[in-house]
Amino acid sequence: MKIDIRKRAEKFMSKLPKKQRERILKAILSLPQGDVAPLRGGNSFRLRIGKWRATFDIVENKITVYDIDNRGDIYK
């Protein structure tokens, strides 16, 4: 499956320390496995990575990661 990480998600990851950035990237690359749950009101999903959340869509054979942020801020 092809994984596309959008600019907003890359920008958030670039601000993190290397060890945390690697942890998030490892979790994203293992999609669709992991702590994944559907979001209400659409075809989007969230991936839980400790205190961070990543929102993504699955269309055909492509996963698009739109945003990564802290738990309380991602859903705003």
N, C-alpha and C positions, 0 to 999 in steps of 0.2 A: 504494500500500500504506500502511495506517495504522501509525504507530509510537507505541507507548506506553512511556514511560520511568518505571519504578517509583521510589518515594521513596528507596530505598537508593542507586540509581544517581545520582539528582539530588543527594543529600547529598554523595556523593563528589566530584561535579563542582563543587559550590558551594565546596569547599575549595581548588580549584585556581586558579592565576592565569588571568586572562581569555583570554590567547592560547592556553593549553593547553586550556581549557574549550571554546573555539571549535573547535579542532582535533578534539577528541573528538566534539562535536556534529555537525560536518561529516561525519565518518566514519559516525556513526550514521544520519544522514539519507540517506546514499548506500546504505544496506543494500538489498538483499542483495549488492551489489557490495563489493569489498574483500577483505582477507585473512581469509576466513571458513573455518572448519573445524568439522566435527561433533565433539561431545564424546562420550566413551564412556558407555554405559549409559543412553541416553535419546534424546530428540528435541531436545536443546539444541545450540546452536552457540556458538562464540566468535568474536569479532572482534578482530583484533590492531591496535592503534593505538600504534605505537612501543613504549614500555615498559609500556603499559596493556593490559588485556584487558576486553572487555565480553561478558557472557554473555546470550544471548537465545534465544527460541523463536519459531518461525513457525507460526501456527495460522490456517488459511484465508487471509485477506487481511490479517492483523494480525501485526506484529512487536512482541514485548514484551521490552524490555531490563530484565533483572533486577538486574544488578550490574555495577559497573565498579571495577576495583582494579588494583594493581600486578601485574606478571607472576607473581611468586612467591606472592602472597597470594590470588589469585582462586580457586584450585582447592582451597583448604583448607576 
